[in-house]
Amino acid sequence: QVQLVESGGGLVQTGGSLRLSCAFSAIVFNIYDMGWYRQALGKQRELVARITSGGITNYADSVKGRFFISRDNAKKTAYLQMDSLVPEDTAVYYCNAISGRRSDWGQGTQVTVSS
C-alpha cells in the first residue's frame, strides 16, 4: 500500500518561496518516478515537475528556472522548491508516484500566492 502525504503549502506573497514535501510510505521508494501536479480552481490538473527513479527531471515551461524537484531516497521523500512565486501558481499541489502501471496520489496541499 502506497500512501503519499504532502506538506509545506500555504499563503505567500508574490516573489516568495515555498518548499513542498511528499512523504512516501511503502517499503520501496527508489524505484518510483515522482511527480508534482497542480490544479487551479476551474482548471485541469497539470504536470509541474517530475523526477525519475534515476534522477532525471523535467518541468512545465511555466515553472522552468523557478521550481526545482528533488528526492531523498533515504528519507523516502520528494520535494518541490518553488521560488519567485506568482499568483498564477496558486493551486492545489498533488504528489504522484508511478511504478510500472501503478500510479498513486496524495491528498494535495494548497498553495496561494497573493499579489
Backbone as CSV, one residue per row, in Angstrom:
resi,resn,N_x,N_y,N_z,CA_x,CA_y,CA_z,C_x,C_y,C_z
1,GLN,0.843,-1.182,0.000,0.000,0.000,0.000,0.881,1.236,0.000
2,VAL,0.700,2.092,-1.006,1.468,3.330,-1.100,0.611,4.475,-0.585
3,GLN,1.155,5.237,0.329,0.496,6.458,0.788,1.445,7.627,0.593
4,LEU,0.903,8.708,0.111,1.671,9.922,-0.113,1.047,11.044,0.705
5,VAL,1.867,11.760,1.450,1.371,12.853,2.274,2.158,14.106,1.952
6,GLU,1.448,15.097,1.392,2.094,16.363,1.052,2.044,17.307,2.241
7,SER,3.014,18.182,2.292,3.042,19.236,3.303,3.839,20.411,2.755
8,GLY,3.712,21.561,3.420,4.519,22.714,3.046,3.762,23.798,2.303
9,GLY,2.510,23.548,1.983,1.738,24.586,1.309,1.398,25.719,2.244
10,GLY,0.821,26.772,1.666,0.435,27.907,2.490,0.225,29.144,1.658
11,LEU,0.175,30.268,2.346,-0.031,31.571,1.713,1.294,32.317,1.666
12,VAL,1.627,32.835,0.505,2.880,33.557,0.330,2.647,34.727,-0.612
13,GLN,3.434,35.757,-0.471,3.323,36.914,-1.353,4.070,36.674,-2.664
14,THR,3.708,37.410,-3.674,4.408,37.349,-4.957,5.899,37.537,-4.745
15,GLY,6.679,36.673,-5.389,8.126,36.716,-5.237,8.661,35.834,-4.132
16,GLY,7.774,35.308,-3.331,8.193,34.473,-2.215,8.500,33.043,-2.621
17,SER,8.828,32.230,-1.618,9.216,30.841,-1.847,8.483,29.913,-0.894
18,LEU,8.303,28.701,-1.339,7.779,27.629,-0.511,8.488,26.342,-0.912
19,ARG,8.576,25.413,0.028,9.083,24.089,-0.298,8.045,23.059,0.098
20,LEU,7.594,22.330,-0.880,6.640,21.251,-0.640,7.393,19.947,-0.411
21,SER,6.836,19.134,0.468,7.392,17.814,0.727,6.326,16.759,0.471
22,CYS,6.764,15.609,0.015,5.873,14.475,-0.213,6.489,13.262,0.469
23,ALA,5.897,12.882,1.578,6.380,11.718,2.311,5.715,10.465,1.751
24,PHE,6.538,9.471,1.483,6.113,8.241,0.809,6.180,7.102,1.807
25,SER,5.077,6.366,1.939,5.083,5.275,2.904,4.854,3.957,2.188
26,ALA,5.896,3.280,1.901,5.882,1.923,1.372,7.309,1.410,1.534
27,ILE,7.499,0.150,1.308,8.813,-0.424,1.572,9.865,0.114,0.617
28,VAL,9.518,0.190,-0.670,10.490,0.580,-1.682,10.099,1.912,-2.288
29,PHE,10.974,2.891,-2.221,10.716,4.229,-2.776,11.522,4.475,-4.035
30,ASN,12.740,3.972,-4.070,13.668,4.413,-5.101,13.341,3.899,-6.502
31,ILE,12.377,2.990,-6.647,12.008,2.541,-7.986,10.897,3.380,-8.592
32,TYR,10.338,4.287,-7.794,9.213,5.086,-8.255,9.688,6.378,-8.908
33,ASP,9.038,6.732,-10.011,9.156,8.075,-10.543,8.194,8.950,-9.738
34,MET,8.649,10.132,-9.361,7.840,11.022,-8.533,7.510,12.294,-9.306
35,GLY,6.306,12.779,-9.095,5.900,13.985,-9.794,5.079,14.903,-8.924
36,TRP,5.084,16.154,-9.309,4.213,17.163,-8.695,3.288,17.692,-9.773
37,TYR,2.006,17.702,-9.456,0.981,18.246,-10.334,0.262,19.352,-9.573
38,ARG,-0.456,20.173,-10.303,-1.264,21.185,-9.642,-2.586,21.354,-10.381
39,GLN,-3.562,21.792,-9.628,-4.874,22.037,-10.198,-5.420,23.337,-9.630
40,ALA,-5.528,24.319,-10.498,-6.117,25.595,-10.105,-7.640,25.496,-10.209
41,LEU,-8.315,26.383,-9.518,-9.780,26.375,-9.499,-10.326,26.501,-10.911
42,GLY,-11.169,25.559,-11.312,-11.779,25.612,-12.631,-10.904,25.135,-13.768
43,LYS,-9.719,24.621,-13.449,-8.808,24.177,-14.497,-8.460,22.705,-14.322
44,GLN,-7.887,22.122,-15.370,-7.479,20.736,-15.302,-6.172,20.603,-14.533
45,ARG,-5.978,19.416,-13.991,-4.722,19.133,-13.318,-3.603,19.091,-14.353
46,GLU,-2.453,19.682,-14.005,-1.345,19.744,-14.943,-0.048,19.332,-14.258
47,LEU,0.847,18.783,-15.068,2.157,18.401,-14.559,2.984,19.647,-14.293
48,VAL,3.614,19.687,-13.131,4.519,20.778,-12.782,5.965,20.325,-12.969
49,ALA,6.299,19.181,-12.378,7.671,18.684,-12.445,7.666,17.193,-12.147
50,ARG,8.693,16.527,-12.701,8.802,15.088,-12.487,10.271,14.734,-12.320
51,ILE,10.525,13.734,-11.492,11.875,13.210,-11.326,11.791,11.702,-11.382
52,THR,12.609,11.114,-12.241,12.572,9.660,-12.396,13.330,8.987,-11.254
53,SER,13.197,7.671,-11.215,13.933,6.919,-10.206,15.434,7.119,-10.367
54,GLY,15.870,7.440,-11.583,17.288,7.667,-11.837,17.712,9.115,-11.678
55,GLY,16.784,9.987,-11.300,17.133,11.380,-11.029,16.984,12.333,-12.204
56,ILE,16.426,11.876,-13.305,16.210,12.763,-14.446,14.963,13.603,-14.176
57,THR,15.087,14.891,-14.444,13.999,15.809,-14.137,13.423,16.437,-15.407
58,ASN,12.169,16.798,-15.339,11.582,17.632,-16.377,10.533,18.533,-15.734
59,TYR,10.308,19.680,-16.386,9.466,20.725,-15.817,8.497,21.279,-16.856
60,ALA,7.374,21.757,-16.357,6.492,22.526,-17.218,7.189,23.828,-17.590
61,ASP,6.939,24.312,-18.800,7.591,25.539,-19.249,7.314,26.703,-18.306
62,SER,6.132,26.722,-17.726,5.734,27.855,-16.887,6.519,27.951,-15.581
63,VAL,7.207,26.877,-15.196,7.930,26.896,-13.914,9.425,26.725,-14.077
64,LYS,9.893,26.512,-15.301,11.323,26.306,-15.519,12.128,27.493,-14.992
65,GLY,13.177,27.185,-14.248,14.022,28.211,-13.689,13.528,28.765,-12.370
66,ARG,12.315,28.404,-11.971,11.766,28.873,-10.692,11.503,27.733,-9.716
67,PHE,11.130,26.590,-10.232,10.808,25.430,-9.394,11.888,24.362,-9.577
68,PHE,12.143,23.619,-8.493,13.164,22.589,-8.558,12.683,21.359,-7.798
69,ILE,12.645,20.234,-8.486,12.197,18.999,-7.876,13.415,18.184,-7.460
70,SER,13.300,17.506,-6.330,14.388,16.657,-5.854,13.796,15.510,-5.057
71,ARG,14.649,14.572,-4.724,14.201,13.428,-3.933,15.311,12.984,-3.006
72,ASP,14.910,12.454,-1.874,15.842,11.891,-0.917,15.388,10.459,-0.689
73,ASN,16.067,9.527,-1.322,15.632,8.129,-1.248,15.758,7.567,0.170
74,ALA,16.743,8.034,0.919,16.910,7.541,2.287,15.738,7.970,3.170
75,LYS,15.212,9.167,2.908,14.081,9.666,3.695,12.743,9.348,3.048
76,LYS,12.774,8.736,1.856,11.563,8.415,1.120,10.691,9.656,0.956
77,THR,11.302,10.711,0.514,10.604,11.988,0.395,10.982,12.664,-0.919
78,ALA,9.994,13.263,-1.554,10.226,14.102,-2.720,9.913,15.535,-2.337
79,TYR,10.606,16.453,-2.991,10.467,17.870,-2.650,10.192,18.686,-3.909
80,LEU,9.541,19.806,-3.695,9.391,20.782,-4.760,9.724,22.148,-4.171
81,GLN,10.866,22.665,-4.537,11.263,24.014,-4.123,10.686,24.997,-5.123
82,MET,9.901,25.927,-4.632,9.232,26.886,-5.500,9.702,28.289,-5.152
83,ASP,10.363,28.930,-6.083,10.874,30.277,-5.896,10.188,31.240,-6.859
84,SER,10.316,32.520,-6.560,9.746,33.564,-7.425,8.284,33.276,-7.754
85,LEU,7.531,32.967,-6.736,6.131,32.604,-6.937,5.311,33.787,-7.426
86,VAL,4.346,33.473,-8.264,3.428,34.471,-8.825,1.994,33.982,-8.588
87,PRO,1.033,34.899,-8.651,-0.357,34.492,-8.395,-0.844,33.336,-9.275
88,GLU,-0.291,33.233,-10.480,-0.695,32.154,-11.386,-0.260,30.774,-10.880
89,ASP,0.583,30.740,-9.891,0.989,29.468,-9.290,0.000,28.987,-8.233
90,THR,-0.990,29.786,-7.922,-1.993,29.400,-6.939,-2.762,28.167,-7.416
91,ALA,-2.772,27.135,-6.582,-3.412,25.877,-6.953,-3.292,24.906,-5.787
92,VAL,-3.983,23.797,-5.919,-3.714,22.660,-5.050,-2.632,21.826,-5.727
93,TYR,-1.592,21.523,-4.965,-0.464,20.770,-5.495,-0.543,19.325,-5.000
94,TYR,-0.410,18.411,-5.945,-0.530,16.990,-5.649,0.780,16.263,-5.949
95,CYS,1.108,15.333,-5.095,2.245,14.459,-5.310,1.761,13.182,-5.994
96,ASN,2.579,12.670,-6.898,2.239,11.459,-7.649,3.433,10.530,-7.685
97,ALA,3.166,9.235,-7.511,4.221,8.223,-7.578,3.823,7.184,-8.616
98,ILE,4.739,6.889,-9.524,4.471,5.922,-10.589,5.547,4.854,-10.606
99,SER,5.094,3.602,-10.679,5.993,2.489,-10.911,5.260,1.471,-11.768
100,GLY,5.735,1.265,-12.976,5.025,0.381,-13.881,3.646,0.931,-14.192
101,ARG,2.628,0.122,-13.971,1.262,0.571,-14.225,0.604,1.139,-12.979
102,ARG,1.334,1.186,-11.895,0.779,1.706,-10.652,1.004,3.208,-10.566
103,SER,-0.067,3.934,-10.188,0.018,5.384,-10.001,-0.752,5.738,-8.743
104,ASP,-0.081,6.413,-7.825,-0.704,6.796,-6.559,-0.618,8.303,-6.370
105,TRP,-1.630,8.839,-5.667,-1.721,10.288,-5.464,-1.845,10.625,-3.984
106,GLY,-1.310,11.787,-3.641,-1.536,12.322,-2.320,-2.841,13.106,-2.294
107,GLN,-3.136,13.666,-1.116,-4.401,14.357,-0.935,-4.339,15.813,-1.386
108,GLY,-3.143,16.327,-1.610,-2.971,17.687,-2.086,-2.700,18.681,-0.974
109,THR,-2.006,19.739,-1.339,-1.739,20.835,-0.403,-1.957,22.154,-1.142
110,GLN,-2.632,23.072,-0.471,-2.989,24.335,-1.116,-1.814,25.309,-1.086
111,VAL,-1.551,25.897,-2.237,-0.574,26.978,-2.350,-1.322,28.204,-2.872
112,THR,-1.232,29.291,-2.134,-1.877,30.527,-2.531,-0.849,31.641,-2.572
113,VAL,-0.759,32.305,-3.715,0.195,33.394,-3.891,-0.593,34.686,-4.037
114,SER,-0.374,35.597,-3.126,-1.098,36.865,-3.158,-0.308,37.906,-3.945
115,SER,-1.037,38.797,-4.589,-0.384,39.836,-5.399,-0.111,41.078,-4.579
